[in-house]
Amino acid sequence: MKTTKLMFLGMIMLFVSIVTTSCNQNNKDSEKEETKVPAISKENLENEAWEMEEQYWDYVLKMDTVAYKKLWHDDFIGYPNFGDGVAAKSGIAVWIPELHQDPSLKYSYKLFKKAANAIGGVVIVFYDADYLWTDKDNNVIKEENKKFTHTWKRYGDTWLIIGGMAAER
C-alpha cells in the first residue's frame, strides 16, 4: 500500500511538473504570436451599409426584384410605405413594378443620406429619397418624396436588411 501511495504521489508530481512547464511564459510555444483579425472601423461598416443602400436602389431602378429580395434576411419584418401594415420578405418587392408601369415615363431617384450608425455588426441607415418620373424630353412630370430607415446586419461578408421603415416625407 505504501508503494501504491508513493507511485500515485509521483504521478501527481509529474503531472504538476508537465502542466507548470507547458504554461510557463518562457515556453517557446507560448511565444508564438496570435493571429489577430483586423477590426473593421465604425466608419467602414457605415460606408459598407451605405453602399448596400446604393445597390438596393440600383436593383429598384433596373426592376431586378430577384436580386433585390436577396438583400433581405429571411426573417425580416418592416413597415413599408405601402400596404396596410408590416410586411415580411415575401411581400417586400411588390412596389417596384408600379414605379415603372407607365411606359411613357422614365423612373429615376435621388438619395440623400442623413445618418448611419454602426453598433457591432449592425448598421442603421437613415436617408431621404426623391422618386422622379420624366418624359422623353427629360421634364419632371411627377415627383414623390420619401424617408427611409434600414437596419443592416453583416453575416460574414454578406449584408442583409433585418428591419426597416419608409414613409412620406
Order of alpha helices (4+ residues) and beta strands (2+ residues): alpha-alpha-alpha-beta-beta-alpha-beta-beta-beta-beta
